[in-house]
């Protein structure tokens, strides 16, 4: 089954956006030699392995790529079956597309911000967002579903549909008081994670402006990115602890050497004192004195080096302790924000259901109001037409009565029926006029009720949008704190490597 054309084109556009190849690629088959994948990996991690790996045969390149996916991507246990080495050797487009999907997922989790995706057109962003959302929703069953997703348009699951519905349609009802309190707790957590809260204030200015930005600002994606960064922090801490243990071992060896040298110096000093007591200066004593002086020089150098190492060890211990404390704080805050995000997501889902019910009820009520309004207007129009007809009849009867005013008594008796008939018409006109006034009041009341309902719904929609933007700002603030911690660890790691190399020299 061929690949889904739009998704293949979107993956190819993302590969070209990395700018690792001179000429843009026009087809996934051009990735067959895996050199572009290796350049993307080295660009992400800023390593220097590109030249050496690119000089190796294709099987070694494929082994390097699969090893990277197993180590750094989410699906370590499934990478063996997810990307087949044999299919990559054969240049199967489906296998190449799988590698591109995993690298896209890793890149978006590691280094890309929502604004970086604006270089793509809207259609490409929609496809990339659907790919990223699919990986997030199918982590546990990626082996079974990824091929089907890449080959044809996969139907939206119920969870995905409800999620997109909740993002595209803002609820019309405001959050209850308990949810506002929960949101304030999240604000306190974000403010305590660091002093630099400028990213939080900047993120509150508006929602993401692209499909990829919408996916990357969801609580599911932000929580996954925070967990991934925390895992990287833990790996860096473990590496630093291993290096610290090696430095401690080196210091212990230096101290043992110094002890041995000190013992030899003590023995030489005793021998020197004995020779001085005998007041003899044989050749052997002169040689021992020279050796003693040489050993003393080496001893001073070793003592100075040992002291420097102890000083560096103390500094490294303090930095490790400090970073460990920060790591613990961030881990606690991550667990707390994850719990609150889950609760807030449940609240959003509940609010979405309430919104849908309110929308249905509101539309039904509005339809009823419009129906009542049309009926009242129609009835009012009919009453006005009847009043005009009756007034015409009254005028005609009054004219006839005026002409018959001078007739005989018998004729006047015959006209009495018309007079009674005239009185009845006047009463009917009065009744219709009163009913028309009531209908006019009903119309005005229905119109006012309709306007008030529309204003309330608009106000509630604005409140929900504002709180949704604030949630995105809180997540961005926590991500900034984790990034600062990671940069501090990288600086400490570089410092340790430099000092270790200097100590070994």
C-alpha positions in Angstrom: 0.0 0.0 0.0 1.5 3.4 -1.0 2.3 6.1 1.6 -0.3 8.8 2.4 0.7 11.6 -0.1 0.1 14.6 2.2 1.9 13.1 5.2 4.9 12.0 3.1 5.1 15.5 1.6 4.9 17.0 5.1 7.8 14.8 6.4 9.9 15.7 3.4 9.2 19.4 4.0 10.4 19.0 7.6 13.6 17.2 6.5 14.3 20.0 4.1 13.7 22.6 6.9 16.7 21.2 8.8 19.0 22.5 6.0 21.4 19.6 6.4 21.6 19.0 2.6 22.6 21.5 -0.1 19.8 20.8 -2.5 16.2 20.2 -1.3 14.9 16.7 -1.5 11.9 15.9 -3.8 11.2 12.3 -2.7 11.6 10.1 0.3 13.6 7.6 -1.7 16.5 10.2 -1.7 17.0 9.3 2.0 18.0 5.8 1.2 21.7 6.2 2.0 20.7 7.5 5.5 23.3 10.3 5.3 20.6 13.0 5.8 19.3 11.3 9.0 22.9 11.2 10.4 23.4 14.9 9.7 20.0 15.7 11.4 21.1 13.6 14.5 24.5 15.4 14.7 22.8 18.8 14.3 20.4 18.1 17.1 23.2 16.9 19.5 26.0 19.1 18.2 28.3 16.1 18.0 31.4 15.5 15.9 30.7 12.0 14.8 29.2 12.9 11.4 32.3 12.6 9.3 33.4 9.3 10.8 29.9 7.7 10.5 29.3 9.0 7.0 32.5 7.3 5.8 31.3 3.9 7.0 29.2 1.5 4.9 25.4 1.6 4.8 24.9 -1.2 7.4 27.0 0.7 10.0 25.1 3.9 9.3 21.8 2.1 9.8 23.1 0.6 13.1 24.1 4.1 14.3 20.6 5.5 13.5 18.8 2.6 15.2 21.1 2.9 18.2 20.2 6.6 18.5 16.5 5.9 18.3 16.7 3.2 21.0 18.7 5.5 23.3 17.0 8.8 22.9 13.5 8.2 21.7 10.5 7.2 23.8 10.1 3.7 22.4 13.4 2.0 23.3 12.0 -1.5 23.7 9.9 -1.3 20.5 12.6 0.3 18.3 14.0 -3.1 17.3 10.7 -4.1 15.6 9.5 -0.5 14.7 12.4 0.2 12.3 13.7 -2.8 10.4 17.3 -2.8 9.4 16.6 -5.0 6.4 13.9 -2.6 5.1 16.3 0.3 5.5 18.9 -1.6 3.6 16.4 -2.2 0.8 15.4 1.5 0.8 11.7 0.9 1.6 9.9 4.3 1.7 7.7 3.1 4.7 10.8 2.4 6.8 12.4 5.8 5.8 9.1 7.5 6.8 9.1 5.8 10.2 12.7 7.1 10.9 11.6 10.6 9.8 8.5 10.4 12.2 10.7 9.4 15.2 13.3 12.1 14.5 10.5 14.7 14.1 9.0 13.6 17.4 12.5 13.8 19.1 13.3 17.2 17.6 10.0 18.7 18.7 10.5 17.3 22.2 14.1 18.5 22.4 14.7 21.9 20.8 11.9 23.4 18.7 9.6 26.1 20.1 6.1 26.8 18.8 7.3 29.8 16.8 9.8 27.9 14.8 7.1 26.1 12.9 5.8 29.3 11.3 8.2 28.7 8.3 5.8 26.0 7.1 2.5 26.7 5.3 -0.7 25.9 7.0 -1.4 22.7 5.2 2.0 21.3 6.0 1.6 22.3 9.7 -1.7 20.5 9.8 -0.1 17.3 8.6 2.9 17.6 10.9 0.6 18.3 13.8 -1.5 15.2 13.0 1.7 13.1 12.9 2.9 14.4 16.2 -0.5 14.0 17.9 -0.7 10.5 16.6 2.6 9.5 18.1 1.5 11.1 21.5 -1.8 9.2 21.4 -0.4 5.8 20.3 2.8 5.4 22.3 1.9 2.0 23.6 0.7 0.6 20.3 3.0 2.4 17.8 4.2 -0.8 16.3 0.7 -1.9 15.3 -0.7 1.5 14.2 2.2 3.6 12.6 2.3 1.7 9.3 -1.5 2.1 8.9 -1.3 5.8 9.8 1.5 6.5 7.2 -0.3 4.5 4.4 -3.8 5.9 4.7 -5.8 8.5 6.5 -6.5 7.1 10.0 -9.9 7.8 11.6 -9.9 10.1 14.6 -10.4 8.3 17.9 -13.0 9.4 20.3 -10.4 10.8 22.6 -8.8 12.8 19.8 -12.1 14.1 18.6 -13.2 15.2 22.0 -9.8 16.9 22.5 -10.0 18.8 19.2 -13.5 19.8 19.9 -12.6 21.2 23.3 -9.7 23.2 21.6 -11.7 24.6 18.7 -14.9 25.6 20.6 -14.5 27.6 23.7 -17.0 26.7 26.4 -19.7 29.2 27.1 -19.7 28.7 30.9 -17.1 30.0 33.3 -15.1 27.7 35.5 -16.4 27.0 39.0 -14.8 28.6 42.0 -12.9 25.5 43.0 -11.2 25.3 39.5 -10.1 29.0 39.8 -8.5 28.1 43.2 -6.7 25.2 41.5 -5.5 27.5 38.8 -4.1 29.9 41.3 -2.1 27.1 42.9 -0.5 26.5 39.6 0.4 30.1 39.4 2.1 29.9 42.8 4.1 26.8 41.6 5.3 28.6 38.5 6.3 31.7 40.4 8.3 29.6 42.9 10.2 27.7 40.2 12.5 30.7 39.4 12.8 34.5 39.5 12.7 34.9 35.7 9.0 34.9 35.0 9.2 37.0 31.8 8.4 34.0 29.6 5.2 33.5 31.7 4.1 37.1 31.1 4.9 36.9 27.4 3.0 33.7 27.0 -0.2 35.2 28.4 -0.4 37.6 25.5 -2.3 35.2 23.3 -2.8 31.5 22.2 -0.5 29.7 19.7 -1.0 30.8 16.1 -0.3 27.6 14.2 -1.5 23.9 14.3 2.0 22.7 15.4 1.9 25.4 18.2 -1.5 24.2 19.3 -0.3 20.6 19.7 2.9 21.7 21.5 1.0 23.8 23.9 -1.4 21.0 25.0 -0.9 19.7 28.6 -0.2 16.2 27.2 2.8 17.4 25.0 4.1 19.8 27.7 4.0 17.1 30.4 5.8 14.6 28.1 8.5 17.2 27.3 9.0 18.0 31.0 9.4 14.3 31.7 11.9 13.9 28.9 14.0 16.8 30.1 13.9 15.5 33.7 15.2 12.1 32.4 18.1 13.9 30.6 18.9 15.8 33.8 19.1 12.5 35.7 21.4 11.0 33.2 23.7 14.1 33.4 23.7 13.8 37.2 24.7 10.2 37.0 27.6 10.9 34.6 28.8 13.7 36.9 28.7 11.4 39.9 30.8 8.8 37.9 33.4 11.5 37.0 33.4 12.7 40.6 34.2 9.1 41.8 37.0 8.9 39.3 38.5 12.2 40.6 38.2 10.9 44.1 40.1 7.8 43.1 42.8 9.8 41.5 43.2 12.0 44.6 43.5 8.8 46.7 46.2 7.5 44.4 48.1 10.9 44.6 47.9 10.9 48.4 49.3 7.3 48.5 52.2 8.4 46.3 52.8 11.4 48.5 52.8 9.2 51.6 55.4 6.8 50.0 57.6 9.8 48.9 57.4 11.3 52.4 58.5 8.0 53.9 61.5 7.8 51.6 62.3 11.4 52.4 62.2 10.6 56.1 64.5 7.7 55.7 66.9 9.8 53.6 66.8 12.5 56.3 67.7 10.0 59.0 70.6 8.8 56.9 71.7 12.3 56.2 71.7 13.2 59.9 73.7 10.0 60.7 76.3 10.9 58.0 76.4 14.5 59.3 77.2 13.2 62.8 80.1 11.3 61.5 81.3 14.5 59.7 82.0 12.6 56.5 81.0 13.5 53.1 81.3 10.4 51.0 80.2 10.2 47.4 77.1 8.2 48.3 75.9 10.9 50.7 76.2 13.5 48.1 74.1 11.4 45.7 71.6 10.9 48.4 71.5 14.6 49.1 70.8 15.4 45.4 68.1 12.7 45.3 66.7 14.2 48.5 66.5 17.6 47.0 64.9 16.2 43.8 62.4 14.3 45.8 61.6 17.4 47.9 60.9 19.4 44.7 58.6 16.6 43.5 57.0 16.4 46.9 56.1 20.1 46.9 54.7 19.8 43.4 52.7 16.7 44.4 51.4 18.5 47.5 50.4 21.5 45.5 48.6 19.3 43.0 46.9 17.4 45.7 45.7 20.6 47.4 44.4 21.9 44.1 42.5 18.6 43.6 41.1 18.8 47.1 39.9 22.3 46.4 38.3 21.3 43.1 36.7 18.3 44.8 35.1 20.5 47.4 33.8 22.8 44.8 32.4 20.0 42.7 30.8 18.4 45.8 29.1 21.7 46.6 27.9 22.1 43.0 26.7 18.5 42.8 24.8 18.9 46.1 23.2 22.2 44.8 22.2 20.6 41.5 20.8 17.6 43.3 18.7 19.8 45.5 17.5 21.7 42.4 16.8 18.5 40.7 14.7 17.3 43.7 12.8 20.5 43.7 12.1 20.3 40.0 11.0 16.7 40.3 8.6 17.6 43.1 7.2 20.5 41.1 6.9 18.4 38.0 4.9 15.8 39.9 2.7 18.5 41.4 2.1 20.3 38.1 1.4 16.9 36.4 -1.3 16.2 39.0 -2.8 19.6 38.6 -2.7 19.4 34.8 -4.6 16.1 35.0 -7.2 17.7 37.3 -7.4 20.7 35.0 -7.8 18.5 31.9 -10.6 16.7 33.6 -12.2 20.0 34.5 -11.8 21.1 30.9 -13.4 17.9 29.7 -16.3 18.4 32.1 -16.6 22.0 31.1 -16.7 21.0 27.5 -19.6 18.6 28.2 -21.4 21.4 30.1 -20.7 23.8 27.2 -22.1 21.3 24.6 -25.2 20.8 26.8 -25.6 24.6 27.3 -25.1 25.2 23.6 -27.9 22.7 22.8 -30.2 24.1 25.4 -29.4 27.6 24.3 -30.0 26.8 20.6 -33.3 25.1 21.6 -34.3 28.1 23.7 -33.3 30.6 21.1 -35.2 28.6 18.5 -38.3 28.6 20.7 -37.9 32.3 21.3 -37.6 33.0 17.6 -40.7 30.8 17.0 -42.7 32.6 19.7 -41.5 35.9 18.3 -42.6 35.0 14.7 -46.0 33.8 16.0 -46.5 36.9 18.1 -45.6 39.2 15.2 -47.9 37.2 12.9 -50.8 37.4 15.4 -50.1 41.1 15.9 -50.3 41.7 12.1 -53.6 39.8 11.8 -55.0 41.8 14.7 -54.0 45.1 13.0 -55.6 43.9 9.8 -58.9 43.0 11.6 -58.9 46.4 13.4 -58.6 48.2 10.0 -61.4 46.1 8.6 -63.7 46.7 11.6 -62.9 50.4 11.6 -64.0 50.5 8.0 -67.2 48.8 8.8 -67.8 51.2 11.7 -67.3 54.2 9.5 -69.7 52.8 6.9 -72.4 52.1 9.5 -72.0 55.6 11.1 -72.5 57.2 7.6 -75.7 55.1 7.1 -77.0 56.0 10.5 -76.4 59.7 9.9 -78.5 59.5 6.6 -81.3 57.7 8.4 -81.5 60.2 11.2 -84.5 62.0 9.8 -86.5 58.8 8.9 -89.8 57.7 10.5 -90.0 55.8 13.8 -90.7 52.5 12.0 -87.5 53.0 9.9 -85.6 54.0 13.0 -86.7 50.7 14.7 -85.4 48.8 11.7 -82.1 50.6 12.0 -81.6 49.7 15.7 -80.2 46.4 14.7 -77.4 48.1 12.8 -76.7 50.3 15.8 -76.3 47.2 18.0 -74.2 45.6 15.4 -72.0 48.8 15.4 -71.6 48.7 19.3 -70.4 45.1 19.0 -67.9 46.1 16.4 -66.5 48.9 18.6 -66.1 46.5 21.5 -64.4 44.0 19.3 -62.0 46.8 18.1 -61.2 47.7 21.7 -60.5 44.1 22.5 -58.3 43.6 19.5 -56.4 46.9 20.3 -55.8 45.6 23.9 -54.6 42.3 22.6 -52.2 44.0 20.1 -50.7 46.0 23.0 -50.1 42.8 24.9 -48.5 41.2 21.8 -46.2 44.3 21.4 -45.1 43.9 25.0 -44.4 40.2 24.5 -42.3 40.9 21.4 -40.2 43.5 23.2 -39.7 41.1 26.1 -38.6 38.2 23.8 -36.2 40.5 22.0 -34.6 41.7 25.2 -34.3 38.1 26.6 -32.5 37.1 23.4 -30.0 39.9 23.6 -29.2 39.2 27.2 -28.6 35.6 26.5 -26.2 36.3 23.6 -24.3 38.8 25.8 -23.9 36.3 28.6 -22.7 33.6 26.3 -20.1 35.9 24.8 -18.8 36.9 28.2 -18.4 33.3 29.4 -16.5 32.5 26.2 -14.0 35.3 26.8 -13.4 34.2 30.4 -12.6 30.6 29.3 -10.2 31.8 26.6 -8.3 33.9 29.1 -7.8 31.1 31.6 -6.7 28.8 28.8 -4.0 31.2 27.8 -2.8 31.5 31.4 -2.4 27.7 31.5 -0.1 27.8 28.5 2.0 30.5 30.2 2.4 28.4 33.3 3.6 25.4 31.4 6.1 27.6 29.5 7.5 29.0 32.8 8.1 25.5 34.1 9.9 24.5 30.9 12.1 27.6 31.2 13.1 26.6 34.7 14.1 23.1 33.6 16.1 24.5 30.7 18.1 26.8 33.0 18.9 23.8 35.2 20.1 21.8 32.2 22.4 24.6 31.1 23.9 24.8 34.6 24.6 21.1 34.4 26.2 21.4 31.0 28.6 24.2 32.3 29.5 22.0 35.3 30.2 19.0 33.0 32.5 21.0 30.7 34.3 22.4 33.7 34.9 18.9 35.2 36.1 17.6 31.9 38.6 20.4 31.5 39.9 20.0 35.1 40.2 16.2 34.8 42.2 16.5 31.6 44.5 19.1 33.3 44.9 16.8 36.3 45.9 13.8 34.2 48.5 15.9 32.4 
